[in-house]
């Protein structure tokens, strides 16, 4: 895995990533954490096949790879609490049986409330995508603070 940024930051990112049961269940592996994004690998696994005739990975597994990679890209740029607000995926072609999938994402813009991410899924060549996607993430830490403040003012 290639890293940019401080060693401590990347160690924390890696530990957080591997502590997720979801990431473990999919077998996701980090390949790179550039300062504005994330690159993850979804190793080919027979139990993730969605088309038995072609051996292509199920679109749901690809969607999970994209959402996770995009979320990691946001967290790499802005380590705050957030939720996926909108995720648009264009499935361009089937994956090839027996080949790992790579998802590269970049957080290209953020405001106080939102982060915008784009990226793609491919085997070896980013210029030959299997899927492309864009997403918007909403920071929820401010919302949680509002709800917490409201609870402290409830009549007891």
C-alpha positions, 0 to 999 in steps of 0.5 A, spaced: 500 500 500 502 506 498 501 512 502 501 520 503 501 524 509 504 522 516 505 515 518 501 516 524 495 518 520 496 512 515 496 507 521 490 510 524 486 510 517 489 502 516 487 500 523 480 503 522 479 500 515 481 493 517 476 494 524 470 494 519 467 487 519 463 489 512 470 490 509 473 484 512 467 480 509 468 483 502 475 482 503 477 489 501 484 491 501 487 498 501 492 499 495 493 507 496 491 513 500 492 519 496 491 525 500 485 527 496 482 520 496 482 512 496 484 506 492 481 499 494 481 492 491 476 487 491 479 480 490 475 476 486 471 471 490 467 465 487 461 467 492 461 474 490 459 472 482 452 474 480 452 471 473 454 464 473 455 464 466 460 469 465 463 469 472 462 476 473 462 479 480 455 481 482 453 489 481 451 489 489 458 487 491 461 492 486 456 498 489 459 496 496 466 497 493 464 503 490 461 506 497 466 504 501 472 507 497 468 513 496 467 513 504 474 512 505 476 518 500 471 523 504 474 520 511 481 521 508 480 528 506 475 530 512 475 526 518 468 527 520 462 523 521 458 523 515 453 519 511 452 517 503 446 522 501 447 520 493 450 515 489 450 514 482 453 508 479 453 507 471 455 500 470 458 500 463 460 493 462 461 486 466 467 484 470 471 479 467 471 472 471 477 471 476 480 478 476 480 483 482 476 489 481 480 496 483 476 502 485 479 509 485 476 515 488 477 522 489 474 527 494 474 533 489 470 538 493 467 539 500 463 544 503 461 545 511 456 540 510 457 536 504 463 532 500 463 530 493 466 524 490 468 521 483 471 515 481 471 508 477 472 501 478 476 497 473 481 491 472 488 494 470 486 500 466 483 506 469 481 508 462 477 502 461 472 502 466 467 497 469 463 502 472 464 510 474 460 513 479 459 520 483 457 521 490 455 526 495 456 525 502 453 529 508 457 531 514 452 528 520 456 530 526 453 537 526 446 534 526 448 529 532 450 535 536 443 539 534 440 533 537 444 532 543 443 539 545 435 538 544 435 532 548 439 536 554 433 541 554 427 536 554 423 537 560 424 532 565 
